[in-house]
Amino acid sequence: MWESPEPKKGYDVIIVGGGGHGLGTAYYLAKEHGIKNIAVIEKGWLGGGNTGRNTTIIRSNYLWNESANLYDHSVKLWENLSEELNFNMMFSQRGVMNLAHNEHDIKEMKRRISANRLNGLDTQWVDTKQIKELVPIMNTENLRYPVLGAAFQPRGGVARHDAVAWGYALRSNEMGVDIIQNCEVKDIKTDNHKVEGVNTSKGFIRANKVAVVASGHTSVLAQTAGVRLPLQSRPLQALVSEPIKPVINTVVMSNAVHAYVSQSDKGELVIGAGTDGYNSFTQRGGYDVIEETVRAIVELYPIFGKMKMLRQWGGIVDICPDASPIISKCEVKGLYFNCGWGTGGFKATPGSANVFAHTVAKDEPHKINEAFNLERFSNGRLIDEHGAAAVAH
Amino acid sequence: MILINCPYCGEREQSEFTNGGEAHVIRPKDPDALNDKDWGQYVFYRSNPKGIFYERWVHSHGCRKWFNAVRDTSTDTILKIYKLTDNKPDISEFQNTLESPSGEPAVGSGNFAVKK
């Protein structure tokens, strides 16, 4: 286990948010950049935010070069993460399939597959016959929007979400990182456009650099330092069924009817629903949103019709106008943000943490994340990934 | 799901409505005079407070009329609903239940990961 120390008076770097991205940032700062006087400050418990609330899907089949590089950097780190952290991530490359239900889907996906292949990714087109072989329980014909094909990335898959937080926490703690739980950062203190530290429920803590990785609450914290971020916070829901025998051995996503599903090692179906249609910080979400997803799931997989759902929950995601993240410095010196992951940040955890640690340590972006800056919302160089984001927003 | 009291039709389920984002955002009078940064602020940046939020709704599956609401985004409690022709209610009319900007309300947050 990691220790739970009282905070020191000051640190070289304070990371706000003890989820996978934050703990990973601490790990890479200590391991690759030799900065070990770090505190990770978490309002609840480690990985209790969106790290513990997502549907654990990992893939890198994004359209634009910038995104493909960022997300595939992450997939490559995932491939060795269990070994690197000596902690079982239960990373399973069972493949991720994105279904096409209409002519537009087919064109969009084939375009994306071509773009992926130019970027060296392993995405491929599979027709209905191949889909039936991979997922025999799927109803491809007798439904309102028939399944016409799919984009398939075999290197995609799932991992155990808690393990990511715990693995990074253990190894960064071993290198001297303080992990402070149940401590809320109330505001970020600045002086003359330079960061001074953070006010927390355990008092003021001085810091040379503050890195905010607080997902849905990032923009609220940024505001306390006088920084405005182009983010909107909304609840995103997921649910799991009662456990059953193995019936589906890949991840199947469908943007058009909004249903995605995979089966956990315990046998539960893990189902992702959509975001609520309005800003909110309430971690539950509306019932009509799950109803819509479950309706689509039952139509696609009629054998799930009589299953019982065990749990439902919500997490607060920070949505960016172009559905791409912000991993950037800002106008306040020593203040950094890693946010805007919206509905799909889990897959990027190691890659995001890795390049964010570089950004914080060197005070300049890594070449992989330099396009994911804040300036794009004034110079117009957006990275529009609404097509590749699984959840419509 | 929350219930919304449409000023024209009465109380209905939220799924009948569509949210229109932040209310009272005014389009700059002379866009050509703005630099890229200020124009970007108008196009991409909206307030995202935890707590009291002024927002627009349209009753899409009803009268299809637009109206404004003041809602506490930390609990989803609707504090006031008013027509587009009404004046913006002053923020001092409403009580903020949060002790810090990213704090949790005593009830209604749905967040069990944080000790209150």
Interface residues (C-beta under 8 A of the other chain):
Chain A: K43 G44 W45 G48 G49 G52 N182 E184 V185 K186 D187 A214 H217 S219 V220 L221 Q223 T224 R228 L229 P230 L231 Q232 S233 G277 Y278 N279 S280 F281 T282 Q283 R284 G286 Y287 D288 G314 P321 F377 S378 N379 G380
Chain B: M1 I2 E13 Q14 S15 T18 N19 G21 D36 K37 W39 G40 Q41 V43 F44 Y45 R46 N48 P49 K50 F53 E55 R71 T73 S74 T75 D76 S100 P101 S102 G103 G108 S109 G110 N111 F112 A113 V114 K115
